[in-house]
Amino acid sequence: MTKPPKIDRQREHQANERTFLAWLRTSIALIGFGFAITRFGIFIRQLEISLTPRTPHNNSLLNSENLGIALVTFGIVAIAAALWNHNRSYWQIERGDYRPNRLMILITGVVVIGLGILSLTFIIVRHDSPQITPPPNRQIIFEI
């Protein structure tokens, strides 16, 4: 008599699947943001190289490429953790002894806050960007 009715277990499994899909969407968003940040950083660096005569200063640790790689890596780790948590919850529901795991939520929140602070720091501390001057005007004469 300790087993819950079949309909309740069905709802619990469906809720578990919705939770997994939410984690999957979050992970995909992290990977997408990381990819975009990395590519945009490469674009900005190439733009600086082409528009300025001097080589732009490149901080080897604090740059958008490393931030993007960190976001993509964390997104992949979050997918693996979500899959593990989904499987763990599935078997706990089947046994009738489900216990929520707040550790995954806490770790994800702390890491995303840390990466957000790192992003904000990267945006604010970007004081060494050179002044970009447009190329000199050239007169173009068309002959008919």
N, CA and C atoms as an extended XYZ file, in Angstrom:
432
Properties=species:S:1:pos:R:3:atomname:S:1:resname:S:1:resid:I:1 pbc="F F F"
N         0.799       -1.209        0.000 N   MET     1
C         0.000        0.000        0.000 CA  MET     1
C         0.841        1.272        0.000 C   MET     1
N         2.141        1.133        0.027 N   THR     2
C         2.974        2.334        0.040 CA  THR     2
C         3.227        2.885       -1.357 C   THR     2
N         2.947        2.096       -2.395 N   LYS     3
C         3.162        2.584       -3.749 CA  LYS     3
C         2.091        3.597       -4.114 C   LYS     3
N         2.495        4.716       -4.735 N   PRO     4
C         1.493        5.698       -5.148 CA  PRO     4
C         0.686        5.161       -6.318 C   PRO     4
N        -0.506        5.700       -6.521 N   PRO     5
C        -1.307        5.262       -7.662 CA  PRO     5
C        -0.558        5.492       -8.975 C   PRO     5
N        -0.909        4.692       -9.988 N   LYS     6
C        -0.218        4.757      -11.271 CA  LYS     6
C        -0.318        6.138      -11.909 C   LYS     6
N        -1.442        6.819      -11.785 N   ILE     7
C        -1.617        8.133      -12.405 CA  ILE     7
C        -0.678        9.162      -11.781 C   ILE     7
N        -0.427        9.066      -10.486 N   ASP     8
C         0.495       10.000       -9.835 CA  ASP     8
C         1.926        9.782      -10.310 C   ASP     8
N         2.305        8.519      -10.473 N   ARG     9
C         3.649        8.241      -10.975 CA  ARG     9
C         3.815        8.750      -12.394 C   ARG     9
N         2.755        8.648      -13.187 N   GLN    10
C         2.817        9.136      -14.560 CA  GLN    10
C         3.046       10.648      -14.564 C   GLN    10
N         2.340       11.353      -13.713 N   ARG    11
C         2.527       12.807      -13.622 CA  ARG    11
C         3.932       13.159      -13.138 C   ARG    11
N         4.444       12.397      -12.196 N   GLU    12
C         5.790       12.653      -11.693 CA  GLU    12
C         6.836       12.426      -12.779 C   GLU    12
N         6.654       11.378      -13.578 N   HIS    13
C         7.590       11.127      -14.671 CA  HIS    13
C         7.503       12.231      -15.735 C   HIS    13
N         6.304       12.694      -16.007 N   GLN    14
C         6.152       13.778      -16.981 CA  GLN    14
C         6.790       15.066      -16.460 C   GLN    14
N         6.634       15.334      -15.187 N   ALA    15
C         7.285       16.511      -14.596 CA  ALA    15
C         8.804       16.363      -14.649 C   ALA    15
N         9.293       15.153      -14.418 N   ASN    16
C        10.727       14.896      -14.502 CA  ASN    16
C        11.236       15.155      -15.917 C   ASN    16
N        10.464       14.737      -16.920 N   GLU    17
C        10.865       14.979      -18.308 CA  GLU    17
C        10.843       16.474      -18.636 C   GLU    17
N         9.844       17.203      -18.160 N   ARG    18
C         9.791       18.654      -18.395 CA  ARG    18
C        10.985       19.352      -17.745 C   ARG    18
N        11.359       18.897      -16.562 N   THR    19
C        12.519       19.473      -15.889 CA  THR    19
C        13.789       19.204      -16.682 C   THR    19
N        13.930       17.986      -17.167 N   PHE    20
C        15.093       17.658      -17.989 CA  PHE    20
C        15.145       18.533      -19.239 C   PHE    20
N        14.010       18.714      -19.900 N   LEU    21
C        13.978       19.545      -21.105 CA  LEU    21
C        14.307       21.005      -20.792 C   LEU    21
N        13.901       21.488      -19.626 N   ALA    22
C        14.254       22.858      -19.234 CA  ALA    22
C        15.769       22.984      -19.043 C   ALA    22
N        16.379       21.986      -18.413 N   TRP    23
C        17.830       21.997      -18.256 CA  TRP    23
C        18.522       21.912      -19.613 C   TRP    23
N        17.947       21.127      -20.513 N   LEU    24
C        18.517       20.999      -21.854 CA  LEU    24
C        18.462       22.331      -22.596 C   LEU    24
N        17.337       23.047      -22.500 N   ARG    25
C        17.227       24.376      -23.131 CA  ARG    25
C        18.236       25.353      -22.529 C   ARG    25
N        18.398       25.306      -21.226 N   THR    26
C        19.371       26.177      -20.571 CA  THR    26
C        20.780       25.871      -21.063 C   THR    26
N        21.102       24.604      -21.186 N   SER    27
C        22.429       24.205      -21.661 CA  SER    27
C        22.660       24.650      -23.098 C   SER    27
N        21.656       24.498      -23.936 N   ILE    28
C        21.778       24.933      -25.331 CA  ILE    28
C        21.973       26.447      -25.393 C   ILE    28
N        21.280       27.189      -24.547 N   ALA    29
C        21.451       28.647      -24.507 CA  ALA    29
C        22.871       29.010      -24.077 C   ALA    29
N        23.408       28.322      -23.076 N   LEU    30
C        24.787       28.579      -22.636 CA  LEU    30
C        25.782       28.303      -23.763 C   LEU    30
N        25.581       27.208      -24.467 N   ILE    31
C        26.471       26.867      -25.577 CA  ILE    31
C        26.355       27.911      -26.682 C   ILE    31
N        25.131       28.320      -26.987 N   GLY    32
C        24.932       29.337      -28.025 CA  GLY    32
C        25.552       30.670      -27.659 C   GLY    32
N        25.376       31.110      -26.420 N   PHE    33
C        25.992       32.355      -25.971 CA  PHE    33
C        27.520       32.260      -26.026 C   PHE    33
N        28.047       31.133      -25.592 N   GLY    34
C        29.497       30.952      -25.625 CA  GLY    34
C        30.040       31.004      -27.039 C   GLY    34
N        29.354       30.356      -27.958 N   PHE    35
C        29.780       30.371      -29.352 CA  PHE    35
C        29.726       31.789      -29.916 C   PHE    35
N        28.637       32.501      -29.642 N   ALA    36
C        28.483       33.870      -30.152 CA  ALA    36
C        29.548       34.804      -29.571 C   ALA    36
N        29.801       34.697      -28.281 N   ILE    37
C        30.806       35.552      -27.646 CA  ILE    37
C        32.191       35.280      -28.224 C   ILE    37
N        32.515       34.018      -28.431 N   THR    38
C        33.820       33.672      -28.996 CA  THR    38
C        33.976       34.226      -30.404 C   THR    38
N        32.978       34.010      -31.228 N   ARG    39
C        33.056       34.482      -32.621 CA  ARG    39
C        33.076       36.008      -32.693 C   ARG    39
N        32.307       36.660      -31.844 N   PHE    40
C        32.293       38.116      -31.856 CA  PHE    40
C        33.642       38.668      -31.409 C   PHE    40
N        34.279       38.036      -30.444 N   GLY    41
C        35.604       38.459      -30.001 CA  GLY    41
C        36.634       38.325      -31.102 C   GLY    41
N        36.557       37.240      -31.868 N   ILE    42
C        37.476       37.065      -32.993 CA  ILE    42
C        37.223       38.146      -34.046 C   ILE    42
N        35.949       38.447      -34.294 N   PHE    43
C        35.604       39.495      -35.263 CA  PHE    43
C        36.155       40.855      -34.829 C   PHE    43
N        35.993       41.202      -33.567 N   ILE    44
C        36.484       42.486      -33.063 CA  ILE    44
C        38.005       42.562      -33.171 C   ILE    44
N        38.690       41.482      -32.832 N   ARG    45
C        40.145       41.470      -32.917 CA  ARG    45
C        40.604       41.648      -34.366 C   ARG    45
N        39.949       40.973      -35.299 N   GLN    46
C        40.308       41.133      -36.706 CA  GLN    46
C        40.019       42.550      -37.197 C   GLN    46
N        38.925       43.135      -36.714 N   LEU    47
C        38.590       44.509      -37.083 CA  LEU    47
C        39.658       45.482      -36.568 C   LEU    47
N        40.099       45.302      -35.330 N   GLU    48
C        41.153       46.153      -34.777 CA  GLU    48
C        42.454       46.006      -35.553 C   GLU    48
N        42.788       44.803      -35.943 N   ILE    49
C        44.020       44.563      -36.697 CA  ILE    49
C        43.953       45.254      -38.057 C   ILE    49
N        42.797       45.195      -38.693 N   SER    50
C        42.696       45.781      -40.034 CA  SER    50
C        42.576       47.302      -40.014 C   SER    50
N        42.088       47.903      -38.920 N   LEU    51
C        41.873       49.345      -38.888 CA  LEU    51
C        42.952       50.130      -38.158 C   LEU    51
N        43.818       49.475      -37.437 N   THR    52
C        44.851       50.199      -36.696 CA  THR    52
C        46.231       49.741      -37.146 C   THR    52
N        47.188       50.652      -37.154 N   PRO    53
C        48.536       50.264      -37.596 CA  PRO    53
C        49.280       49.423      -36.557 C   PRO    53
N        48.886       49.510      -35.302 N   ARG    54
C        49.607       48.760      -34.277 CA  ARG    54
C        48.865       47.462      -33.953 C   ARG    54
N        49.580       46.540      -33.392 N   THR    55
C        48.989       45.270      -33.000 CA  THR    55
C        48.187       45.482      -31.729 C   THR    55
N        46.917       45.045      -31.708 N   PRO    56
C        46.125       45.246      -30.499 CA  PRO    56
C        46.642       44.417      -29.335 C   PRO    56
N        46.478       44.977      -28.148 N   HIS    57
C        46.898       44.288      -26.927 CA  HIS    57
C        45.958       43.126      -26.681 C   HIS    57
N        46.505       41.958      -26.451 N   ASN    58
C        45.683       40.776      -26.210 CA  ASN    58
C        46.012       40.214      -24.843 C   ASN    58
N        45.072       40.341      -23.905 N   ASN    59
C        45.242       39.757      -22.588 CA  ASN    59
C        45.025       38.255      -22.730 C   ASN    59
N        46.017       37.466      -22.390 N   SER    60
C        45.944       36.034      -22.647 CA  SER    60
C        44.914       35.312      -21.787 C   SER    60
N        44.533       35.864      -20.654 N   LEU    61
C        43.591       35.174      -19.786 CA  LEU    61
C        42.175       35.746      -19.873 C   LEU    61
N        42.068       37.046      -19.814 N   LEU    62
C        40.752       37.682      -19.803 CA  LEU    62
C        40.406       38.168      -21.202 C   LEU    62
N        39.818       37.277      -21.988 N   ASN    63
C        39.375       37.658      -23.322 CA  ASN    63
C        38.081       36.931      -23.653 C   ASN    63
N        37.433       37.382      -24.694 N   SER    64
C        36.122       36.830      -25.019 CA  SER    64
C        36.208       35.386      -25.503 C   SER    64
N        37.318       35.015      -26.096 N   GLU    65
C        37.452       33.631      -26.548 CA  GLU    65
C        37.429       32.667      -25.355 C   GLU    65
N        38.184       32.997      -24.309 N   ASN    66
C        38.196       32.138      -23.124 CA  ASN    66
C        36.838       32.121      -22.422 C   ASN    66
N        36.179       33.279      -22.378 N   LEU    67
C        34.848       33.335      -21.775 CA  LEU    67
C        33.869       32.476      -22.563 C   LEU    67
N        33.921       32.558      -23.888 N   GLY    68
C        33.048       31.742      -24.719 CA  GLY    68
C        33.310       30.258      -24.545 C   GLY    68
N        34.584       29.894      -24.480 N   ILE    69
C        34.938       28.488      -24.266 CA  ILE    69
C        34.426       28.010      -22.913 C   ILE    69
N        34.520       28.872      -21.897 N   ALA    70
C        34.008       28.501      -20.570 CA  ALA    70
C        32.499       28.285      -20.610 C   ALA    70
N        31.776       29.146      -21.316 N   LEU    71
C        30.320       28.986      -21.413 CA  LEU    71
C        29.943       27.707      -22.165 C   LEU    71
N        30.626       27.427      -23.264 N   VAL    72
C        30.333       26.200      -24.020 CA  VAL    72
C        30.645       24.974      -23.170 C   VAL    72
N        31.784       24.988      -22.498 N   THR    73
C        32.156       23.854      -21.642 CA  THR    73
C        31.140       23.656      -20.526 C   THR    73
N        30.732       24.745      -19.882 N   PHE    74
C        29.749       24.622      -18.807 CA  PHE    74
C        28.403       24.146      -19.348 C   PHE    74
N        28.040       24.568      -20.558 N   GLY    75
C        26.803       24.081      -21.170 CA  GLY    75
C        26.832       22.581      -21.391 C   GLY    75
N        27.973       22.061      -21.844 N   ILE    76
C        28.108       20.622      -22.055 CA  ILE    76
C        28.052       19.876      -20.724 C   ILE    76
N        28.726       20.405      -19.710 N   VAL    77
C        28.700       19.783      -18.381 CA  VAL    77
C        27.270       19.817      -17.818 C   VAL    77
N        26.548       20.902      -18.049 N   ALA    78
C        25.169       21.013      -17.562 CA  ALA    78
C        24.264       19.983      -18.226 C   ALA    78
N        24.483       19.695      -19.522 N   ILE    79
C        23.692       18.647      -20.186 CA  ILE    79
C        23.965       17.295      -19.541 C   ILE    79
N        25.233       16.989      -19.292 N   ALA    80
C        25.576       15.708      -18.666 CA  ALA    80
C        24.974       15.607      -17.267 C   ALA    80
N        25.039       16.698      -16.502 N   ALA    81
C        24.467       16.687      -15.148 CA  ALA    81
C        22.952       16.556      -15.200 C   ALA    81
N        22.314       17.202      -16.171 N   ALA    82
C        20.855       17.097      -16.303 CA  ALA    82
C        20.448       15.671      -16.650 C   ALA    82
N        21.201       15.031      -17.522 N   LEU    83
C        20.906       13.646      -17.876 CA  LEU    83
C        21.071       12.731      -16.670 C   LEU    83
N        22.132       12.938      -15.911 N   TRP    84
C        22.347       12.131      -14.699 CA  TRP    84
C        21.219       12.356      -13.694 C   TRP    84
N        20.831       13.630      -13.499 N   ASN    85
C        19.771       13.951      -12.542 CA  ASN    85
C        18.427       13.380      -12.990 C   ASN    85
N        18.157       13.421      -14.280 N   HIS    86
C        16.905       12.864      -14.802 CA  HIS    86
C        16.839       11.357      -14.536 C   HIS    86
N        17.937       10.660      -14.811 N   ASN    87
C        17.968        9.216      -14.585 CA  ASN    87
C        17.831        8.886      -13.095 C   ASN    87
N        18.517        9.660      -12.245 N   ARG    88
C        18.421        9.446      -10.804 CA  ARG    88
C        16.988        9.660      -10.320 C   ARG    88
N        16.356       10.724      -10.800 N   SER    89
C        14.972       11.010      -10.404 CA  SER    89
C        14.016        9.946      -10.907 C   SER    89
N        14.261        9.450      -12.107 N   TYR    90
C        13.401        8.397      -12.664 CA  TYR    90
C        13.352        7.183      -11.734 C   TYR    90
N        14.536        6.745      -11.321 N   TRP    91
C        14.561        5.551      -10.469 CA  TRP    91
C        14.034        5.840       -9.064 C   TRP    91
N        14.217        7.040       -8.561 N   GLN    92
C        13.645        7.378       -7.265 CA  GLN    92
C        12.122        7.408       -7.338 C   GLN    92
N        11.561        7.906       -8.425 N   ILE    93
C        10.105        7.911       -8.594 CA  ILE    93
C         9.595        6.476       -8.666 C   ILE    93
N        10.296        5.645       -9.398 N   GLU    94
C         9.874        4.242       -9.512 CA  GLU    94
C         9.900        3.524       -8.163 C   GLU    94
N        10.887        3.829       -7.347 N   ARG    95
C        10.975        3.194       -6.027 CA  ARG    95
C        10.051        3.848       -5.005 C   ARG    95
N         9.575        5.040       -5.314 N   GLY    96
C         8.689        5.741       -4.397 CA  GLY    96
C         9.418        6.492       -3.297 C   GLY    96
N        10.683        6.798       -3.502 N   ASP    97
C        11.444        7.529       -2.481 CA  ASP    97
C        12.159        8.746       -3.091 C   ASP    97
N        11.426        9.529       -3.853 N   TYR    98
C        12.018       10.697       -4.513 CA  TYR    98
C        12.469       11.731       -3.490 C   TYR    98
N        13.689       12.226       -3.690 N   ARG    99
C        14.239       13.308       -2.859 CA  ARG    99
C        14.858       14.331       -3.802 C   ARG    99
N        14.416       15.567       -3.756 N   PRO   100
C        14.960       16.581       -4.664 CA  PRO   100
C        16.439       16.840       -4.393 C   PRO   100
N        17.135       17.190       -5.471 N   ASN   101
C        18.564       17.475       -5.391 CA  ASN   101
C        18.778       18.956       -5.675 C   ASN   101
N        19.060       19.729       -4.655 N   ARG   102
C        19.250       21.164       -4.824 CA  ARG   102
C        20.679       21.519       -5.185 C   ARG   102
N        21.588       20.573       -5.071 N   LEU   103
C        23.004       20.834       -5.343 CA  LEU   103
C        23.228       21.260       -6.793 C   LEU   103
N        22.554       20.592       -7.724 N   MET   104
C        22.718       20.922       -9.136 CA  MET   104
C        22.264       22.353       -9.426 C   MET   104
N        21.171       22.759       -8.837 N   ILE   105
C        20.660       24.117       -9.029 CA  ILE   105
C        21.623       25.128       -8.409 C   ILE   105
N        22.131       24.831       -7.234 N   LEU   106
C        23.069       25.727       -6.562 CA  LEU   106
C        24.362       25.892       -7.361 C   LEU   106
N        24.929       24.789       -7.815 N   ILE   107
C        26.172       24.845       -8.593 CA  ILE   107
C        25.962       25.618       -9.887 C   ILE   107
N        24.874       25.323      -10.596 N   THR   108
C        24.596       26.026      -11.857 CA  THR   108
C        24.430       27.518      -11.622 C   THR   108
N        23.691       27.888      -10.596 N   GLY   109
C        23.494       29.301      -10.298 CA  GLY   109
C        24.791       30.012       -9.971 C   GLY   109
N        25.630       29.390       -9.163 N   VAL   110
C        26.903       30.014       -8.777 CA  VAL   110
C        27.828       30.163       -9.986 C   VAL   110
N        27.895       29.134      -10.826 N   VAL   111
C        28.773       29.207      -12.000 CA  VAL   111
C        28.278       30.265      -12.983 C   VAL   111
N        26.967       30.329      -13.222 N   VAL   112
C        26.432       31.329      -14.148 CA  VAL   112
C        26.641       32.739      -13.588 C   VAL   112
N        26.468       32.920      -12.291 N   ILE   113
C        26.751       34.227      -11.676 CA  ILE   113
C        28.223       34.581      -11.853 C   ILE   113
N        29.111       33.617      -11.616 N   GLY   114
C        30.543       33.862      -11.792 CA  GLY   114
C        30.901       34.227      -13.223 C   GLY   114
N        30.347       33.501      -14.191 N   LEU   115
C        30.621       33.824      -15.590 CA  LEU   115
C        30.008       35.169      -15.972 C   LEU   115
N        28.864       35.512      -15.388 N   GLY   116
C        28.262       36.824      -15.641 CA  GLY   116
C        29.118       37.950      -15.088 C   GLY   116
N        29.646       37.770      -13.895 N   ILE   117
C        30.538       38.784      -13.310 CA  ILE   117
C        31.806       38.904      -14.146 C   ILE   117
N        32.330       37.775      -14.613 N   LEU   118
C        33.504       37.804      -15.478 CA  LEU   118
C        33.191       38.549      -16.774 C   LEU   118
N        32.016       38.336      -17.336 N   SER   119
C        31.608       39.044      -18.557 CA  SER   119
C        31.512       40.532      -18.297 C   SER   119
N        30.899       40.903      -17.188 N   LEU   120
C        30.762       42.310      -16.847 CA  LEU   120
C        32.132       42.954      -16.643 C   LEU   120
N        33.015       42.255      -15.970 N   THR   121
C        34.369       42.754      -15.768 CA  THR   121
C        35.077       42.929      -17.103 C   THR   121
N        34.904       41.979      -17.990 N   PHE   122
C        35.525       42.056      -19.305 CA  PHE   122
C        35.019       43.273      -20.082 C   PHE   122
N        33.748       43.579      -19.962 N   ILE   123
C        33.176       44.731      -20.668 CA  ILE   123
C        33.679       46.037      -20.056 C   ILE   123
N        33.707       46.128      -18.748 N   ILE   124
C        34.097       47.374      -18.072 CA  ILE   124
C        35.580       47.650      -18.195 C   ILE   124
N        36.417       46.641      -18.065 N   VAL   125
C        37.866       46.825      -18.021 CA  VAL   125
C        38.461       46.956      -19.425 C   VAL   125
N        37.695       46.947      -20.414 N   ARG   126
C        38.177       47.020      -21.801 CA  ARG   126
C        38.606       48.445      -22.142 C   ARG   126
N        39.490       49.035      -21.345 N   HIS   127
C        39.916       50.420      -21.510 CA  HIS   127
C        41.084       50.585      -22.478 C   HIS   127
N        41.731       49.521      -22.865 N   ASP   128
C        42.924       49.648      -23.686 CA  ASP   128
C        42.625       49.605      -25.181 C   ASP   128
N        41.355       49.672      -25.585 N   SER   129
C        41.076       49.612      -27.006 CA  SER   129
C        41.516       50.898      -27.687 C   SER   129
N        42.175       50.762      -28.810 N   PRO   130
C        42.719       51.930      -29.489 CA  PRO   130
C        41.626       52.777      -30.119 C   PRO   130
N        41.936       54.053      -30.292 N   GLN   131
C        41.026       54.939      -30.997 CA  GLN   131
C        41.137       54.628      -32.484 C   GLN   131
N        40.045       54.303      -33.067 N   ILE   132
C        40.053       53.942      -34.478 CA  ILE   132
C        39.819       55.201      -35.294 C   ILE   132
N        40.758       55.492      -36.166 N   THR   133
C        40.613       56.656      -37.040 CA  THR   133
C        40.275       56.164      -38.434 C   THR   133
N        39.364       56.847      -39.082 N   PRO   134
C        39.001       56.398      -40.422 CA  PRO   134
C        40.155       56.619      -41.391 C   PRO   134
N        40.225       55.848      -42.444 N   PRO   135
C        41.291       56.046      -43.416 CA  PRO   135
C        41.137       57.403      -44.086 C   PRO   135
N        42.248       57.972      -44.585 N   PRO   136
C        42.165       59.295      -45.205 CA  PRO   136
C        41.251       59.266      -46.426 C   PRO   136
N        40.599       60.421      -46.647 N   ASN   137
C        39.701       60.521      -47.799 CA  ASN   137
C        40.512       60.526      -49.074 C   ASN   137
N        40.040       59.818      -50.012 N   ARG   138
C        40.685       59.762      -51.312 CA  ARG   138
C        39.668       60.196      -52.343 C   ARG   138
N        40.139       60.985      -53.241 N   GLN   139
C        39.230       61.404      -54.317 CA  GLN   139
C        39.288       60.375      -55.412 C   GLN   139
N        38.143       59.993      -55.823 N   ILE   140
C        38.042       59.032      -56.907 CA  ILE   140
C        37.502       59.765      -58.120 C   ILE   140
N        38.255       59.738      -59.172 N   ILE   141
C        37.857       60.434      -60.388 CA  ILE   141
C        37.412       59.395      -61.413 C   ILE   141
N        36.214       59.587      -61.874 N   PHE   142
C        35.683       58.696      -62.892 CA  PHE   142
C        35.824       59.371      -64.259 C   PHE   142
N        36.356       58.650      -65.185 N   GLU   143
C        36.460       59.168      -66.542 CA  GLU   143
C        35.404       58.524      -67.417 C   GLU   143
N        34.824       59.361      -68.255 N   ILE   144
C        33.786       58.825      -69.143 CA  ILE   144
C        34.343       58.759      -70.548 C   ILE   144
